[in-house]
Amino acid sequence: MKRLAGIVAMIVAAIWVTGCAQSVRQIDAVAKNGTKGVFTEVTNGIPGPGKVDLIVRLSIKTHLPGYYLLESRDSLRGKPGYPFIVTIDGQSAVWREDGEIEKTPTYDAEGIRAPEGGDGRRYVLEKRLRLTPGNHRVEIDLPEESLAYKLDLTLPERNAPYFLELKPVYRRFVSQRPTFLHGVSRLEPFLDGVLLSRQPEPFAFHFSDGYCRNENKVDERKDLFSASLRPRTW
């Protein structure tokens, strides 16, 4: 049974990493084919009459290259150039962040595994976008995670910028705590510090062959691979 599970997991992992590689090759076409003129990127200043500013921020952490032995060489997790796609009312922009290596304690002061604890690479996207007041459909796409999130915003005219932060919730195995090492499960949106909505964690079916990390610090050996079957988050 264990051998069969390992074979199935290898097949799932191959499909999973191939799909991620294909999505990376397609993202550069997104900004070229979409709507134009919905928003412009600015650095500061007051928007002026008929305009508002929206600051979009995401901060996520990924594992380093080589953590999963079967991960595609085309994967950008843990490497420079990690892509983010922001789409507002059909206009898309692709930004690539190089990130920085981040080493933090794996466990907190109470001995509980921290979701972002351990060695990885931190990517921070923060962009100030100028657009018209009113209703807008916003989509945040993380192609490396096969994850997209859509939300509707109503932005009345004001001088102060709106601050939209999307905080990651990381995936986990059934018996483990969430960790960035398994990728992003979903995003939770906060507008000016207020949580807009909370989505249930999408169905996830995980395979793991080799040594699984535990919560008691007994073994910190490397997972051979981890794969997930899960729907996209919209």
C-alpha positions as CSV (number, residue, x, y, z in Angstrom):
1,M,0.0,0.0,0.0
2,K,2.8,2.4,0.9
3,R,4.5,1.6,-2.4
4,L,1.3,2.2,-4.4
5,A,0.8,5.5,-2.6
6,G,4.3,6.5,-3.5
7,I,3.7,5.7,-7.2
8,V,0.5,7.7,-7.3
9,A,2.1,10.6,-5.5
10,M,4.9,10.7,-8.1
11,I,2.3,10.9,-10.9
12,V,0.4,13.6,-9.2
13,A,3.6,15.6,-8.5
14,A,4.6,15.4,-12.1
15,I,1.3,16.7,-13.3
16,W,1.3,19.4,-10.6
17,V,4.8,20.8,-11.4
18,T,4.2,20.6,-15.1
19,G,1.1,22.7,-14.8
20,C,3.0,25.3,-12.8
21,A,5.7,25.5,-15.5
22,Q,3.1,26.0,-18.2
23,S,1.4,28.8,-16.3
24,V,4.8,30.6,-15.9
25,R,5.3,30.5,-19.7
26,Q,1.9,32.1,-20.2
27,I,2.0,35.0,-17.7
28,D,4.0,37.5,-19.9
29,A,1.1,37.5,-22.4
30,V,-1.4,38.6,-19.8
31,A,-0.4,42.3,-19.6
32,K,-0.2,42.6,-23.4
33,N,-3.7,41.3,-24.2
34,G,-5.9,43.0,-21.5
35,T,-7.8,46.2,-21.2
36,K,-5.8,49.5,-21.0
37,G,-6.3,52.7,-19.2
38,V,-8.0,51.5,-16.0
39,F,-5.1,52.3,-13.7
40,T,-1.6,53.7,-13.7
41,E,1.2,53.0,-11.3
42,V,2.4,56.0,-9.3
43,T,4.8,56.5,-6.4
44,N,3.3,59.3,-4.4
45,G,1.2,62.5,-4.5
46,I,-2.4,63.4,-4.1
47,P,-4.7,61.8,-6.7
48,G,-6.6,64.9,-7.6
49,P,-10.2,65.3,-8.7
50,G,-11.8,62.2,-10.1
51,K,-9.1,59.8,-9.0
52,V,-8.2,57.6,-6.0
53,D,-5.1,55.7,-5.1
54,L,-5.1,52.0,-4.2
55,I,-2.0,50.5,-2.6
56,V,-1.9,46.8,-3.1
57,R,0.4,44.8,-0.9
58,L,1.3,41.1,-0.7
59,S,4.1,39.4,1.4
60,I,4.6,35.7,1.0
61,K,7.4,33.3,1.8
62,T,8.4,30.2,-0.3
63,H,10.7,27.3,0.2
64,L,14.2,27.5,-1.2
65,P,15.2,25.8,-4.5
66,G,15.9,22.0,-4.1
67,Y,13.6,21.6,-1.1
68,Y,11.4,19.2,-3.1
69,L,13.4,16.8,-5.2
70,L,10.8,16.4,-7.9
71,E,9.9,20.1,-8.3
72,S,10.3,21.4,-11.9
73,R,13.5,23.2,-12.7
74,D,11.3,25.9,-14.2
75,S,9.7,26.7,-10.9
76,L,10.4,30.2,-9.6
77,R,9.8,29.4,-5.9
78,G,12.8,30.5,-3.9
79,K,14.3,32.2,-7.0
80,P,14.6,35.8,-8.3
81,G,11.8,36.9,-10.6
82,Y,8.8,35.5,-8.7
83,P,5.7,36.7,-10.6
84,F,2.6,38.5,-9.3
85,I,-0.3,39.5,-11.5
86,V,-2.8,42.2,-10.6
87,T,-5.9,42.7,-12.7
88,I,-8.4,45.5,-12.3
89,D,-11.4,45.7,-14.5
90,G,-9.6,43.7,-17.2
91,Q,-6.3,45.6,-17.2
92,S,-3.5,43.4,-16.0
93,A,0.1,44.1,-14.8
94,V,2.8,41.6,-14.2
95,W,5.4,42.3,-11.6
96,R,8.4,40.1,-10.8
97,E,10.0,40.3,-7.4
98,D,13.5,39.0,-6.6
99,G,12.8,38.7,-2.9
100,E,15.3,38.1,-0.1
101,I,16.5,35.0,1.8
102,E,14.9,34.9,5.2
103,K,15.9,32.7,8.1
104,T,13.6,32.8,11.1
105,P,13.1,30.4,14.0
106,T,11.0,27.3,13.0
107,Y,9.1,27.4,16.4
108,D,7.8,30.2,18.5
109,A,8.4,30.7,22.2
110,E,5.8,28.2,23.1
111,G,7.3,25.4,20.9
112,I,4.6,25.7,18.2
113,R,5.6,25.7,14.6
114,A,5.3,29.1,13.1
115,P,3.6,29.3,9.6
116,E,6.5,31.3,8.3
117,G,9.3,29.8,10.5
118,G,12.4,28.3,8.8
119,D,14.7,29.1,5.9
120,G,13.0,30.5,2.8
121,R,12.7,33.4,0.5
122,R,10.5,36.4,1.2
123,Y,8.7,38.2,-1.6
124,V,7.0,41.6,-1.0
125,L,4.9,43.3,-3.7
126,E,3.7,46.8,-2.9
127,K,2.3,49.0,-5.7
128,R,0.4,52.2,-5.6
129,L,-2.2,52.4,-8.4
130,R,-4.3,55.4,-9.5
131,L,-7.8,54.9,-10.9
132,T,-11.2,56.4,-10.9
133,P,-13.5,56.2,-7.8
134,G,-16.4,53.7,-7.8
135,N,-16.8,49.9,-8.2
136,H,-13.9,47.8,-9.4
137,R,-13.3,44.1,-9.9
138,V,-9.8,43.2,-8.6
139,E,-8.0,39.9,-9.2
140,I,-4.7,38.8,-7.6
141,D,-3.0,35.9,-9.4
142,L,0.0,33.9,-8.0
143,P,0.8,31.7,-11.0
144,E,3.5,29.8,-9.1
145,E,0.9,28.7,-6.6
146,S,-1.8,28.1,-9.2
147,L,-3.9,30.5,-7.1
148,A,-6.1,33.4,-8.0
149,Y,-8.3,35.5,-5.9
150,K,-11.1,37.9,-7.0
151,L,-12.9,40.6,-5.1
152,D,-15.2,43.6,-5.7
153,L,-14.2,46.9,-4.2
154,T,-16.1,50.1,-3.9
155,L,-13.7,53.1,-3.5
156,P,-15.4,56.5,-2.9
157,E,-13.3,59.5,-3.8
158,R,-10.8,60.7,-1.1
159,N,-7.3,62.1,-0.9
160,A,-5.9,59.4,1.3
161,P,-4.9,56.2,-0.4
162,Y,-6.8,52.9,0.2
163,F,-4.6,50.1,1.4
164,L,-5.5,46.6,0.2
165,E,-3.3,43.9,1.8
166,L,-3.7,40.2,1.0
167,K,-2.3,38.0,3.6
168,P,-1.4,34.4,2.8
169,V,-2.8,31.3,4.5
170,Y,-0.4,28.5,3.9
171,R,-1.3,24.9,3.2
172,R,-0.9,22.1,5.7
173,F,-1.1,18.3,6.0
174,V,-4.0,17.0,8.0
175,S,-1.9,16.4,11.1
176,Q,0.4,19.4,10.8
177,R,0.2,23.1,11.2
178,P,0.2,25.4,8.2
179,T,3.7,26.1,6.8
180,F,5.0,28.2,3.9
181,L,7.0,25.1,2.8
182,H,3.8,23.6,1.4
183,G,2.7,26.7,-0.6
184,V,-0.2,29.2,-0.3
185,S,-3.7,27.8,0.2
186,R,-5.6,31.0,0.0
187,L,-5.4,34.8,0.4
188,E,-7.3,36.9,3.0
189,P,-8.1,40.5,1.9
190,F,-7.9,43.4,4.3
191,L,-8.9,46.9,3.2
192,D,-7.6,49.6,5.4
193,G,-7.0,47.0,8.1
194,V,-10.5,45.5,8.0
195,L,-11.0,41.8,6.9
196,L,-13.3,41.8,3.9
197,S,-14.2,38.2,3.7
198,R,-12.9,34.8,4.9
199,Q,-13.0,31.9,2.5
200,P,-13.1,28.3,3.8
201,E,-9.9,26.4,3.1
202,P,-10.2,24.7,-0.3
203,F,-10.2,20.9,-0.5
204,A,-6.7,19.6,-0.5
205,F,-5.5,16.1,-0.9
206,H,-1.8,15.6,-0.1
207,F,0.7,12.9,-0.8
208,S,4.1,12.7,0.9
209,D,6.8,10.1,0.6
210,G,9.8,10.1,2.8
211,Y,10.1,11.9,6.1
212,C,7.4,14.3,7.2
213,R,8.3,17.1,9.5
214,N,6.7,16.9,12.9
215,E,5.7,19.4,15.5
216,N,7.9,17.9,18.3
217,K,11.3,18.8,16.7
218,V,12.2,15.1,16.6
219,D,13.2,15.0,13.0
220,E,13.9,17.9,10.6
221,R,14.8,15.8,7.5
222,K,13.8,16.8,4.1
223,D,10.5,15.8,2.4
224,L,11.1,14.0,-0.8
225,F,8.1,15.7,-2.4
226,S,4.7,17.1,-1.6
227,A,1.8,17.4,-4.1
228,S,-1.7,18.7,-3.9
229,L,-5.0,18.1,-5.8
230,R,-7.0,21.2,-5.2
231,P,-9.3,23.7,-7.1
232,R,-8.2,27.2,-7.9
233,T,-9.4,29.8,-5.4
234,W,-11.5,32.5,-7.1
